[in-house]
Amino acid sequence: MSVKSIMIVGVGGQGTLLTSRLLGKALMSQGYDVKVSEVHGMSQRGGAVVTYVKYGEKVSSPIVEKGEADLIIAFEPLEATRWLEYLKPGGEMIVNTQQIDPMPVVTGAVEYPEDVIEKLQATGAFITPIDALPIAEEIGSVKIVNVVLVGAMAGCMDLPLDIWRKSIKETVPEKFIEMNLKAFDAGYGIKTCLIEE
């Protein structure tokens, strides 16, 4: 198969790195060559965090160039706009609608832009907005927003459901497994149409 490129973008504290580990583990278990590269701006809570995941029969480099990503998972709308140009024509983007104010907004230097999702959709890119925060809250923790989004992504990837579950069980601490599985299932039930093999 051809090499597929996925980008996971968000801010520190949102679980982007755990997401890339879940994804990488699931893909490797199916025999793919997988390369994962973590690129941090300010990886502490609130700073931008980007992770590249590339997989296929043979992957030479983990870096995703502009116009190359088959899929971008954006944990925050402004991060989606920042990385949109990395999406390939015909690529798709899942965007968590939860707004997290960057430091210039927090300090009052600028205002958070209005209608970010609508502006993303107006570009013609295939955008699936998901309000993952209330789903995570209902299950029991705001910290599982990322796993709700993993579930949404998994819904259209050609990997068996049990592989994702196994990856979660092997990656998250034991006392949080049940909650994370519920978050995954909730996301998996959201209709998205993503990577086709």
PyMOL commands that set and color helices and strands:
alter all, ss='L'
color gray80, all
select helices_A, chain A and resi 16-28+77-86+103-106+116-122+132-139+142-154+161-171+174-188
alter helices_A, ss='H'
color red, helices_A
select strands_A, chain A and resi 4-11+33-40+48-56+69-74+87-96+126-130
alter strands_A, ss='S'
color yellow, strands_A
deselect
rebuild
show_as cartoon
